[in-house]
Every structure is written in structure tokens, then in C-alpha cells.
Amino acid sequence: MSILTWNDNFSVNIEQMDKQHRKLIDIINRLSEVAQYNQNNEAIGKILQALEEYIEFHFTDEENLMRKYHYHKLDAHRRAHQNLIFELFRYRNLYDSHKLVFNELANFIANWLVDHIMVEDKEYKSMINSTLKVG
């Protein structure tokens, strides 16, 4: 069972960002499913690594997009990204010390992503989309 399902409310109307958000949702759903049904430590470790790597890729790409369009809240957005990376590092340490509650991680990251897309990413949506229409 999926913890998150993509819907059009998540869309920022920028195809590359929507595609990346969908991929993040897919990774989170895999993490949740393995954590819920399997508790296979090795499989969870691989998914956690994939999540960390893809988040780094997505955040870099998103920040570059914001920089390109001179998004005025880039620094605040970058801090939100850094805060998540810090939290993932904390979860990674718990995983490495065999103290991670896997469903807690899946729920945390799912809630963070929904909140981040619906609040912070939606803030850049109109500015960048209006610039794209003009340009």
C-alpha cells in the first residue's frame, strides 16, 4: 500500500520538477512498503541510499532552476533543503546503529515532502511559470 499518491494538487506546472517529485514519491512508497512488510535491513539501506542520492540531485536541480529565474526566496528554500538533509543524516545514523524505526522515517519524509511541495514549492510556482510564459 502506498503512503503517498501523486495527484495534480502537487503539480508546480514545471515538468522537470513534477517528474522529480513523482520519483521521490515512488522512492518513499518503496521505503514504506519494505518497512511495513519486510523489515529487511539491507533492502531498506539500499532504498535509503537511493532516497539520499535522489534528494541531493533534486535539490540541486531545483535550486539551479530558482537561481536561473532569480527566485527571491532561494536562500530560505535552500535552508529548508539543508534542514531535511540534516534530518536524513540523523536517520542514517539511526539506521547505521540499528536503532531506526523504519515506519517513522517513511512517515516523516512523506509528511515533509507533501508540506514542502504544497507550501514552499508552490511559492515559486507562479513566479517561475509567469516568467516562462513571458520568455
Order of alpha helices (4+ residues) and beta strands (2+ residues): alpha-alpha-alpha-alpha-alpha
